[in-house]
Amino acid sequence: MFSGKNILLGITGGIAAYKTANLVRLLKKSSANVQVVMTPYAKEFITPLTLSTLSENPVHSEFSDEDTGEWDSHVELGLWADLFIIAPATANTIGKMATGLCDNLLMATYLSAKCPVFIAPAMDLDMYKHETTKSNIIKLKANGNKIIEAQVGELASGLVGKGRMEEPEAIVNQVEEYLREGLPLTEKKVLITAGPTVEQIDPVRFIGNNSTGKMGYALAEKANELGASVTLVSGPTTIDATKAIERIDVKSAEEMYNAVHDNYKNADIIIMAAAVADYTPQSLQENKIKKSDAALQIELKPTKDILASIGEVKKDNQLLVGFALETNNEETNAKDKLARKKLDLIVLNSLNDKGAGFGFDTNRITIIDKNNKIEEYELKSKSEVASDIFNKIISLLK
């Protein structure tokens, strides 16, 4: 959910500021772009050096640089942000936000921001319970801000009560839940296979194919962007997936078969984009086969048909999508596969189309549904192709 998002973190002068180092780390780990703006007093609790190192960006605190006179634009910061998290938010800053006071860079940025704002209050028990603070928080909510409620716990004063800033992990979870709201695949679970399988001949050699996994990974990223919980069963590739995606690494067709059957029952949508080997050696040689002048014959046996096996056991409320990469009689072969393997959709691509197939960043597809309705698409990036596929899937879910 945070992948590629621009997140501005505002830090005010409270003891809970020490927790923001972990908050920045978690946001970066979730593939977000993070910038930090601090009040002058916040620097007494955590150093800008720590936060700039973790965020990989300079920390903003003053309206201008004392040495160079260079202006730090609060307007640009506010426009840059997709989300603004203010944590900790002291009683002082909450009061300023509620009344529109603007005496530091953080407040100027808050008043300039056009994005959703999340506020995580942190203060001592009596301050949190004070009617003025309660009134200010009500005003902030009425103005559209999202309040991340303070928790009950031991406070810096030694008292125990409400006022402790929510933990960074919980802040990230609450913001993520907000981002998922209203997305078309929220609360849906998607299982995707990607990449090739490797069928070992001996400890050194294997049978494989030219699949890079790019299409399957593009589908996984798109499902995540649309709010789904994604499990990706991947053969050997050089591609990294967004950390929000649960990735299960496999090598052989047998391992992929087992991983898919271990995970398909909870999936709402199953997309089999992997290029699974059709054959595997009858037996694995324990030692490397030595080269000789004689011809070498390797006996092969069929692998388990993962797609057909899921077609046999899938439930009525599960949607199953397969792929067909063809070189001849493309449409006929794809329709036959669609029927035999009991699919809801099949995505056809042909090696005869320039820029489509293995290794390319582009693809040209035709989608055929179980009623043999055909939709053809132009050559597009694989990310755009993934969008087309999910648009079709979402139309069926409706």
N, C-alpha and C positions, 0 to 999 in steps of 0.2 A: 504493500500500500504506500510506502514512503519512497519507493524507487523513483529517483529523478525529481522528487518534490523539493522545493526551496523552503526551508524551515528557518525562521528567525527565532532565536531564543533570547528573551529578555530576562536579565538577572538583576534583582534588587538587593539591598543591603540587609540581609538577614542571615542568621547562622546556617540555615538550610541551603545556602548557596553552595556549600561544599558538595552537595549531592549532584550539582549540575554537571560536574565532570563526567559522571556515569551517564547522565541523561544525554549529553552530547555523544558519548561513545555509542550508546544504544541507537541513536538516530543515524549516526554514520554507518553503523553495522547494518542498518536497514536500508542502506544505499541512498539516504537523503543528502541533499546539499545543505550545509548548516552554516549560518553566520550568527554571531553573538553580539548583542548590545547590552552594556552594563551601565548601571548608575555608578557615580563616583564612589559611593559607600560600599557597593558590592565588591569593589577591588580590595577591601579590607578583609574579606572572608575567603576569596579565591582569586588567584592571580590571572591576569589576562594571558600570560605566557602559557599557562596550563590549558586554557580554553582555546587559544589560537592553535596550539599544537594538536589538540584533539579534533578541532573542527577543520583544520587545514585552511583557515582563513584568518585575516587580521581581526582583532576584536575592536568593536566600536564603543566609544565611551564619551568622547567630547565632540562638540560641534565642529571644532577645527583642530588641526595639529599645531601645537605651540611652536615647534621648530620651523615648519615649512609654511604654516598659515593655510595649508590646504583644507578646503571645506569638506566635511563628511555629511553628505546629503541624507537627511532623514526621509525625504520624499522618495529618493531612489531605493532606500532600504525597504520602505513600506510597500512600494510597487513590486519589488523583487520577490517578496515573500508570498508563498502559497498558503502558509500557516504561520501564525505568530503565537508562540508559547511563552508566557511570562511566569517564570518559576525560579525562585520563590517570589510571590507577590506579598510584600509587607503591607501592614495596615496603612502606612504612609502613602505608598504607591497606589493602593486601592482607593484611598481618599482622593488622590489627585486624578485618577482615571475617572472616578464618578463625577467629579466637578469640573473636569476639563483643564485643570492646572497644568502648565507646561514649563517646567524649569530645568529639564535635562534632556539629553538626546533620546533616551528611552521613551519619555512621555511624548516628545515631538514625533517620534516614529509611530507610536501607538495611535496618535491622532491623525496620522497620514495613511495608516494601513487600510487597505481595501479587502483584506483577506479575513477568514475566520480567526478569532482570537481566543486562546485558551488561557485561563488564569488559575494558577495553583497557589492559593493563600497559604501563608506560613507566619505564625506569630504566637505570642504567649496566650494562655488560656483566657485571661480576663480581657485582653484586647480583642480576641476573637468573639467573645460573648457580648462585647459592648454594643449597645443599640446603634451607635454611629456606624460601626463596622458592618453590622447586619444590614442597615439601611443602604450603605454604599454597595454592598454585594448585590442587593436586590436591584439597585439602579443599573449595575453592570449587566446583570442578566436581562433586564428589560431592554437594554441597548443592543442585545444580541450576542454578548460575550458568553462563552462556555466556561462554567466554573468547575474546576476539578476539586472536589470537596477535600478539605483538610481532614486528617485522621486523628483518632484518639491515641495518645501515647505519651511517653515521657518527653517533656519539653526542656529547653535549655535552662530554664529557671529552676528545674528540679520538680516542678509540678507535673501532674499527670492529668491529661484532659485533651480536649479537641483543640487543634491548632498546629499539629505536626504536618508538614508538607507531605503530600502523597509521594510514595516511592517512585523513582524514575521508571521502573518497569511498568507500573500501573498507569503512569501518565502516558507512556507510549501506547499501551493497550487501549486506553480510553480514546486517544486521538485516532488510533487505527479503526476503532469501532465507528467513530464518526465518519471517517472517510469511506467506510464500506456502506453506510446507510444510503439506500436508494439506488445502488448499483445493480445492474440486471442479474448478476450471478451471486449476489449476497446470499449467504447460507447454503449455497450449492457446493458440492464436492466434485472435483474434476480429476479424473485419472488419465494421464497421458503417457504414451510410450514414445521414445525418440532414439535416433541414432541407429548404428548397425549392431549386429551381434558378431562375436568372434568365436569361431568353432575351431578349437585347438586340434592340430594334427599330431604334434609332438611338443616338447617343452619350448621349442623355438618358433615353429611355423604354425600358421592358422589359415582357415578359410574365412574371408570376410567380404565386404562390399564397399562401395564408394560413398555410402551415406555419411554426412557430416553431423546430422542431428539438427541442422539449422531450422527446419520447418517445425519439428516437434518442440524445440525450445521457444520458437516464436509463439506457438500456440500456448505454451505454459505461461509465458510472460503476459500474453493477452488475457488469459483466464484470470490471472492474478490481478491485473488492472481492472477487470470487470467485477471484482469482489469475491471471486471463488476461493475456496480452500483447495490448493493444487498439490497433487502427488505426481511426481515425474519419475517414471522408470526409464533410466537412460543406459544405453549401451555406451561403449568407450567413445568419448568425444573430447574436444579441446575447449568446449564452451562452458562458461560458468552461468549458473542460474541465480536469479534474485534470491536472497536469503530467506524470503518468506515462503518460497516454494520448497516443499519436502522432496528431496531428491534421493532416489534409491539407485545406486550404481550396480549394474550387472554386466556380465561379459557374454555369456552364451545364450542361445535360444532357450535352453532348459531353465537357466536362472531367470530369464525374463518371464517365461511361462509361470514359474512359481511366484515371482513377485507380483505379477498381475492378478493371479488367483488369490493371493493373500490380501489384496487390497480392493478388488472390484466390488465387493458386496456393499460397501458404504458409499460408493460413487453414484452421483446422479447422472454424470456425463462421462463416457469412456471414449477416448480418442486414440486409436492405434496408428500412430504415425511412424513407428519404427520400421526399419528395413530389416526384418528378421530373416536369417538364413533359412532357406528351404531344406538344406541338407547339412548333415554333420558327419564326421568320420565315424565309421562303425566301431572303431576302438582307438583309444589314445595311446600312442607309443610312449613308453616310459623314458626312452632316451632319444636324443636327436638322431634322425635318419641321416646316415652318411651318404654323401653324393657318390654316384658311380656312373659308369657309361651306359648301364642298362636302363630301360624305361621303368618308370615307377607308376604303379597302380595303387590307388587309394579307394577302398570300398566305402561308399557313403550310404547313409540311411536317412529317411525323411525326419525332419524335426517335427515337434508337436505344433499343430496349427493353433496358435494362441487366439487369433481373431475368431475362428470358427468355434473354438471351445467356449469363448465368452458369449457368442451368439446363442449357444445352446442353453446357457444357464442364466442369462440376464433376465432381470425382472421387467414387468410391463412398464414400470415408472422409470426405468433406466434408458438412456439414449446412447446408442452405440454407433460410432463413426469409424469407418475404415478408409484406407488409402489404396489406390491402385496406380502403380507406375507402369505404364505400358509402352511398347514399341510398335505394335501393330494391332489392328482391330480393336482400337482403344475403347470405344464406347460399348461395343458388344461384350468385351471381356469384363469391363467394369460392371455392367448390368448383371452379368452372370455371377460375379463375385458378390454383389449386393444381395442377390436372392439366396445364393447358396449359404452365405455366412450370416444370414438373418440380421442384416444391418438396417439402421434407420437412414443413414446417409453414407454415400461413398464419395470421396474426393479423388478425382481422376487427374493425373498429370502425365504428359507424354514426353519421352526423351526426344521425340521428333520436333518439339517446340524449342526454338532457340532461347536460351536464358532460363530454361526450366530444368528441374531434376537435380541431381546430386551436385553439391559444391557451390551452386550459385546463391547469391543473395536475393534473387528474384524467383518467381514461379508463375506459371500460368495454369489455372485450374478450371475444371468443370465439376460442378456439384450435382449429383443425381440422388434424389430421395427414393424411398421405398415404393412410391407411386410412379416411379420413372419420370418424374418431372426433372427437366434438365435446365441448369443455369450455367452459362459460360461467362468467364471473366477474362479481362485483358491481363497482359503481363504486368505484374506488380512486385513490390518488395515483399519479402516473406512476412514481414510485420503486417502489411496491408492485407495480404492473403489471409493471415490469421484472423483479422477483423472480419473479412468477408465470411469466413467459415463460422465464426461465432455469431455473426448477425443471422445467419441461416439457422443455427442451433437455437438461438434465443427466440426466433419466430416460431419454431416448433414447440418450444416450452410454453409459449403463450397459448 
